[in-house]
């Protein structure tokens, strides 16, 4: 059978088979690269969400200490401390906003309900935070609920 095939036809078939093998290897490599790219993108999202949550927690700890001491004091908050607290609040609200924007893109087992619960708790927290920030600007005897 090999005697009936010309050298040109034989070389053409061999080259075609080799080209198909090279294309298959390149396709497999491209597919693996695409999977690694998706994994890297997911890791980037998780890192961004993690950075937002840690920045939020750090600023919340600072604000909690100031708010707690200011709410216990009889006098309104000192204007300099109020400016510092406003800056801290701005920082954690920006970080919290970034976290809420990033969370839907992060693939979690129950991503929709987790993100919804986080958003609802954030809305509750923001309302309480605004009320307590307004309360520390007045004397303790003039505050509602004291």
N, C-alpha and C positions, 0 to 999 in steps of 0.2 A: 504494500500500500504506500509506503514511503517513497518507492521508486516512481510512482505516478505523479507525485506532487512536485511542482517545479521549485527551485530554490527561492525564487522571488515570492511565491505564494507561502512557502514555509516560513520565510523571514517575516513576511507581513503578519501572519498569524501569531508568531512568537512575539513580535513587537506589540501587537494589539493586546495580547494576554498580559504582557509586562506593563503596558500603559494602564490597563484596567486594574491591575494589582496596585500600581502606584496611586491611582486615583482613589481606590478603596482605602489604602493606608492614609492618604491625605484627608479623606472624608472622616475617617475614624479619629484622626488627630484633631481635626477641626471641631468635631462633636465634643471631644473631651475638653478642648479649650473653651468651648461655649458653656459647658457644665461648670468648669472652674470659674468662669466669669460670673455666672449666676450666683455661685457660692460666695464669691468675693463681694458682689453687690449686696447680698443678704448680710454678710458680716459687717459691711460698711453701715448698713441701716441699723443693725443691732448696736454697733459702736456709737452711732449718733444718738440713738434712743438712750443708751446707757449714759452717755455724757450729759444729755439733758436731764436725766433723772438725778444723777449725782450732783450736778450744779444746782438743781432745784432743792435737793435735800440739804446741801451745805448752806445755802442762803436761808432756807426755812429755819434751820437751827439758830442762826444768828438772829433772825427776826423774832423767833419764839422767845428767846431770852429777853430781848428788848421789850417786846409787847407784854410779856408777863410782868416784868418789873414796872413798866409804865402803867399797867392796869391796876397794880397793887398800890401805887403811889397815890397820895391824895391830890397832888397838884397835876396840872396838865403836863404833857410831855415838853421837854426843853426843845426850842426851835432847831438847834443844831442837831440834836438826836433825831428830831422829826425828819430833817433833810437826809440824814444818814439812813434812817429806816425806809424812807421813800425810795432811796437808791437801791437798797437791798430788796425791797418789794418789787421794784422794776426788774431787777436781775432775775429773781425767781419766777416772776410771771413770764418773762421772755423765754426762760429755759423751759417752763411748763408748757408754754404755747408751742415751742419747738418739739417737745416730746409728743404733744397731742397731734401735731402734724405728721410726725414720723411713724407713730404707732400703727396706723392702718396699713402701711406698706410692709411692716415686719410680719413674717409668716409665723403665727402662733397656732396652737391646737384649736383654740377657741377665740380667734382674733377679734371677731365682730363684737361678741359680748364683753370681752376684756376691754376693748377700746371704748365701748359704750359706757361701761361701768366707770372707767377712768374719767371720761368726759363728764358724767353725772357727778361724780365725787369732786371733780375740779370746780364745777359750777357751784356746788354747795360750799366748798372751801372759799372760793372767791367772794361769795356773799358774806360769809362769816368774817373773812379777812377785812373787807371793806367796813363792816360794822365795828369791828374792834379798832381799826385805824381811826375811824371817826370818834370812837369813845375815848381814846387816849388824848384827844385834843381838848377835852373838857375836864373839869374837876370831878373827882370821884363821887362827890355828893350830888352832882347834877346828872350823872349818867343814868340811863334807863336800866333796870334790872339789878342795880346794886342796892 
